[in-house]
Amino acid sequence: MSAASQTIDRAEIADLFARLANLLDECRHEDAATVYHHDIVVHSPRGGELHGLDEVTAFLKRSPVEGERTQHVHGDVLVDVDGDRAKATANQLVYFYRDGEAPHRTSGLRTACTAVRTPAGWRFGDMRITLAWIQEK
């Protein structure tokens, strides 16, 4: 695989994190298939272990708290591509707020994923989300 191809793959996988953040913040749960593989496995502090796109989507749909919004920010994204699979990690900050107000809760998470190349592009095949810290205001 050429260096240019690997660079493109890394950029597309890093883009998955940004698209996931937008999907979560905009509550576009029906678009989960644009970032997750149909066989996704997610391990998270809030959802436990979720298997498959339907289970992940159902969890996302029941997760929002009335009147609460989120802003997800990913940083320190590292991607290691190996053919049609890649390992990726990122730090994630999540701000929980109500419209027009400062955040009332903030959390720091570490995300480790495997991404898989599909005919529709790269998708997360598994994701492990670990809570590093949480701050209530």
Beta strands, then each sheet from edge to edge (+ up, - down):
strand 1: 36-44
strand 2: 48-51
strand 3: 69-82
strand 4: 85-97
strand 5: 105-118
strand 6: 121-136
sheet 1: 2+ 1- 6- 5+ 4- 3+
end
